[in-house]
Amino acid sequence: MVEPESRPGRGDKVGLLGRQVECAILDRLLDAVRTGESRALVIHGPPGIGKSALLGHLMDAPGDLRTLRAVGIESEMELPFATLHQLCVPLVDRLAHLPHPQRTALETVFGVREGPPPDRFLVGMAVLSLLSEVSQKRPLLCLVDDAHWMDRASAQVLGFVARRLLAESIALVFGARERARDLLGLPHLEVTGLRDAAAHALLESATHTRLDHDIRSRFVAETQGNPLALLELPRALSVTQLAGGLGLLHTDTLPGLIEQSFLPRIEDFPAQTRLLLLVAAAEPVGDPALVWRAARRLGVAPEEALADGTDGLLSFDVSVTFRHPLVRSAVCRSATESERRSAHLALAEATDPRVDPDRRAWHLASATAGPDEAVAAELERSAGRAQARGGLAAAAAFLQRSVVLTVDSSRRADRAVAAADASLRAGDLDAARRFVDVADQNAQSDFQRVRANLVRSHIIFAAGLNREAPPLLLTAARRLERFDANLARETYLLAWGTSALVAADGDSLAAISQAMRGLAPPSATPRALDLVTEGYALLVTEGRAAAVPVLRRAADALAALPPDDLLKWGWVANGVSAAVWDDRAMRALYGRTVEVVRAAGALTELPFCLASLGMATTWTGDFTAAKAIVDEADIIAAATGVPLVPHVKLRLGALSGHTAEVEPLIAATVEEAGASGQLMGVTVAQWSAAVLYNGLARYEQALTVAQTSAGIPELWVSVWVLPELVEAAVRVGDAVAARGALERLTDASEPCDTDWAQGILARSRALVSEGTAADGLYRIAVDRLARTQLRPELARAHLVYGEWLRRERRRVEAREHLRTAHKMFAAIGMEAFAERARRELLASGESIRKHRLKSSSGDELTPQEKQIALLVRDGFSNPEVGSRLFLSPRTVEWHLRKIFTKLSITSRRQLRDALPRNGYEPAPEQGFRG
């Protein structure tokens, strides 16, 4: 009988029998890679179908490709980046060529250095850069077999890399039983059973007796042409059974039957051979030296264990390899529970605790029959190491097992809280809920109960049940006060922030703010945390006038907030500068937040921070920079899978007056954000609609949506919409609505002596005033807003002043302000407002042609090409651009060649002329560069 080789890549001709089509597809993939393209492919199918043989066909390709190979191992699924480490360990010497943050990320996850856990997408970017750098010398072939058993961290990173491949001369091919969620969306090749002729030929080679044609056909049909079944099942059947047919074989039990077919062969081995197989099955790395060290501890001698061989089921070479993963599972099934524990204990004792303490701890846990404090403590230490490498899923697994092995209730509660928290951060909410319940049940102190309650609050918020999270966080904060005042303040602040986001009613926010007012004053000089907490509490309980002095001090303190605090609760504090109407501080803080988050590699948070910076940038009228920020946020959000509410797109569309684009977006946002309880999204959408309709002079519609937005109990956007409400109400003659909105705007802005606040307030007061009072207020509005970078608001002040002057029959003065407004609107890109100014100029007796925006030289570029071009124009290198946009440097260069062709230029320097800055675009260090 002809048997396939036990390892792929050795000319497995039997395994490739009848696979001409699949081999041709793979050959074309290699040809594409050789010509400078990149390819990703998932080869999937049931056990034994021939996936490994196809990977072996790729490995047998001519030597012009460099090959890297890794194998997912079931028992390694809890160890972070285990598969990734296998794949990349031959490239460790190339880490020095990566940008510093990427190099640090990979060195951390591979245990070369200690540090905070890096964001998994930063790790993905680092792997993409590493593979791209290596592929510059020779095309690179990366193979991952048994990908369904990859650890989650590796699967996420390699799935991310596979989706970003474009022009790197890299092939990344996975072999898997099914397409795992982290590999969904990639090109795939489903491997099915052999066609009848090939299946009959393979069965004939595997049987020692001539079979009746009908019996052979039935065998082929019931195995569905599965090559491993055709080879192995006949060996488990007697001649009589073969002649009589398979009987009860069904497709859904085929893997089990194949595994079962190995059992008689395993049971026929001598005791020492069976022990050797068991140790090899329990050892996931495939390290021959480790397997033999552990086997000797069980009394296994090599000369006896291998005296009669292993019937091809196990091979010793550079690594220990089973003929098929089903052999490994069959070996484990054939052993008793006691024997399996003994094998793991031997492996633990044979593993160097200095070199590989985590696998040693895992083996010890598997060897433990009941609770064991020493092993539980070792697992807890392993969890800390795993978390430091970014392996949150592994940390959760270690801690969960540690809880099971802990008897002492107090320690069990502490470890359960830690397990729940790690599970939450790893995205496993069900496990997080289970272990926070265990913590509650075993808590021996109020502090342990408070910690459990705090984690439960975060679980609920992460699950999207936002209205339930604020009261739970409030309860946790109150109970934390007597244990940890600093943590209590942070928890109060998070409760306040979550409540402000929900904005369903004011009761929750008022209760949290009242509790914050009751906090004991800090003993030392107030820190940023103290000032933000006090200022927000006053804002809700006493009003803007009482809060502004404290919030001003908070804004100053936030400018020097340490990065760790900025990452922890800075998202709540970002509203401080907006609350005091300080536009410069707002842009500076948002820009610094982007810088800190990007430097920390917290890429899942980066899209939200970019959105905040983008919103702040729209206030300046710098639509080019704002669009660049949106593009970057969209690229990162798409790469990381982070859902992003389109606040900046709504704002840009409204200011630009692009009705056809923004109206559907407004409607969709109101529906989706309202359904999920995110009323901040509803407020922004309705505010954007009010701006849009005021620009279009559709004042009735503007009034309706502005009243809706202003009526939502939210602290920022519901204030910004008030000027829109004043203007719309005045235009439709609703004096009551205009006066009411003005009163609320006065309360919100008058305590803030900034040019932004006083300019907007003066403009709104002028709209409801008459005669010399109105004239003076319009002049104040223009003067104060001219001192800011808020170009759209200044242009609108000129517009409404010009409109008022025309109605007062002061046409010469009116034309001056209307021309200024029209010119500014046109330059910024506010088309609807520009048209409104043009119509007013016509009514004043001045002839002016309808404004048409000139097409930019970059309009023919795709959004990604435009983003790359702007970054390169501003002096970023290809690796820096790649890090920003999740592209390899070679892909950036590939895009640049297309950009140069479209813009008819030949060098990076020429981008400055092809994409010139407009008059309102800040220098890169002030704009989207962070």
Beta strands, then each sheet from edge to edge (+ up, - down):
strand 1: 39-44
strand 2: 66-71
strand 3: 140-145
strand 4: 170-176
strand 5: 188-190
strand 6: 314-316
strand 7: 320-322
sheet 1: 2+ 3+ 4+ 1+ 5+
sheet 2: 6+ 7-
end
